[in-house]
Amino acid sequence: MILLGPPGTGDTHLAVALQVRACLAGQCVLIATAPPSPTATSPRAADTLRTPRFQAGLG
């Protein structure tokens, strides 16, 4: 699940609430933040998102 929203709209709050419920149901969870755009950290970041290894992790 990917939640997107500008700061202050509650997307992180919702993500944490869903994470807690999933944990209580016995699921493994991961919450992570991403830069605003793939190239926000470096020009190579966009290339990293296209690698087969990264794409395999999404499936």
N, C-alpha and C positions, 0 to 999 in steps of 0.2 A: 504494500500500500504506500502510495506517495501522497503526502499532504503538502500543498503549496499555499503560501499566502504571505502578504507583507507583514512586517513586524506589528505585533499588537492585535492580530485578528483571531488568535486562539488556536492556531494550527498545532503548535507545540503542546499546548494544554490538552487538546484532543488526542494527540499521539500518545502522551503519557497515560491518559485515562484508558485508552485502548490497550496499551502495553500492560498496565496493571491487571485489567480484566483477563487478558490472555495468559498472564502468569498465574493468576488464580485458577484458570482452567487447565493448567499444566503444560502450557505451550512455551517453547523457547522464543524469545523476542530479541530484537535488536533495534535500537533507535539511533539514527545518525543524522547529522546536518550536512548540508552540501553548500558549496559556494554559490553565490547568486547566478553565476553562469559558468559553463565549463572552462572558459578561458580566464576566469577571474584570478586564478592562482598562477597560471603560466600558459603560454601558447601551446605547450605540449600536453596540457591537461585534456584538451579536446581530443587529441590523438589517443590518449589513454582510454577514453570512454569508448573508442571504437575497436579496441583490441579483442580478439576472440576470447581471451581469458576473462576479461571483464564482462563481456556479453554472456558468457557461459554462467557466470555467477548470478546474472539477472533471471535466468530461466529456472 
